[in-house]
């Protein structure tokens, strides 16, 4: 919905408030005002949609807009915020006016993103003709706009600080929750990161105009609004002002249904909602993460134990836009090197706030998400994969070369009945759905089931049957799912990729291949036949592209030329290679240790 105020207004004072236009002389500014149109777009309304022709360039006067686009998988993803003083629609407008189809007449180029109002917003727009008149009068504006376009094009797929949310509305689901105390703890942790934060409750924010909240955003890096859930004016105002809503509940309680009153806040409509579960003690048995996610309509869930400390610091980093996500690629035995990467990050004080991966990388990521220290990760991976071959229960192939019984037993032994939603660190794994040819992202459900799916290399392990879906290894479609991590948070991404290595397949094994029984007589059942290497290589061949690498802030590439995908006994060398590669990558990135010892920030990304 778009609202246009068709009145003859003097927009010159409004234009002077736009930093981009601040140096325009008064005469030119007055002329620009005559060419401008004023819009008011209510929260949740649309300024323009993707593929609509671009016929105007807009500047935000107040409020905030959100840019959304379709990702390669066809899903809509949030790109970033457009805040007061910033332009929008400029790329398509500049492309427009060009004869695109060769008929001699210039066309309007389509917008590549959809723009929605995240809260009630005032916008001023210039037609292409009006903008050209303004630029002709003030050529410096064209140079400024070109610089903005180049910055935006240059950061495509890169970490974008301005796209991180600034206004967080925390809503309490129970009167027993001291929300103000929690918000003050978060503010202290945010300020320890060198950011400026403010907490605003009903007593300060009620009955304030939109300009008040715009001013808060301009003067602070993080704005925390707090409210109890209820059908009150302040609750509705606070959620409509939110870039992101944090629903704060008790882990020892069940969520009510409905959890929150119906409202048309953009944050809820666009699923920009998270759940924070408070834990008064160590017992999480009453916690039902899936129920909380469904009741809140949330996309992420965080656990908050204690008041200040590691959990509070993680949430503060998320608020400040400096959270760190670690993504680990698949790669069979080469994924051992990820263990060395984790050790190096911990030794350097780099936090891990989100973690995920594909195939064997997801298994290592799960170890991190479980909260295991280096010694426990080492012990469990050695026991599960090094000391005994989990793929050793070979069988005559029907749906797989191995039965999968050993793998199932190892996963149950080490991960038990843990639910993904219960993990200390937000986690995901990917698998491939053979029935639909699409990627499955596992963010809920039983952890060992997700791991069994993500490591099910086609032809080696039997696929996982999930209802009418047939799930196999995540490496088949996306072995380095950096794009999923980018969608999970707006901070830094560190990636460790171990798949772009020579496989080490032996040609002579395929020139004159021995029969099955001759191979068994010569090598026994403990050594996999050559077909295992072929299947593993075929399933991960897409990993030999550059997909995902340019989306990382820190890329770690362990040297593993001598390690094959199925070289399960080469543990120590792989771990050391990952450790050294991570230290090298971090040394090439300027690091600053923050006041809290468990916190670190990448500064030159």
Secondary structure, DSSP 8 states (H G I E B T S, - for coil): --EE--S----HHHHHT-GGGTTS-HHHHHHHHHHEEEEEE-TT-EEE-TTSB--EEEEEEEEEEEEEEE-TTS-EEEEEEEETT-EESHHHHHHTTB-SSSSSS-B--B-SSEEEEEEEEEEEEEEHHHHHHHHHH-THHHHHHHHHHHHHHHTTTS--GGGS--EEEEEESSTT--HHHHHHHHHHHHHHTT--EEEE-HHHHTT--HHHHHHHHHH-SEEEEEEESSS-HHHHHHHHT-SEEEEEEETTS---SS-S-----HHHHTT-EEEEEEESSS--TT--HHHHHHHHT-SEEEEEESSSSHHHHHHHHHHHT--EEEEE---GGGGGHHHHHHHHHHHTT----EEEEETHHHHHHHHHHTT--HHHHHHHHIIIIISS-TT--B---SSBSB-SHHHHHHHHHHHTT-BGGGSSSEEEEEEEETTTTEEEEE-SSBHHHHHHHHT--TBTS--EEETTEEEEEGGGT-SS-HHHHHHH-SSEEEEE---SS-----THHHHS---HHHHHHHH-SSS--HHHHHHHHHHTGGGGS-TTGGG-SEEE----TT--TT-TT-HHHHHHHHHHHHHHHHHTS-EEE-SSTT-EEE---
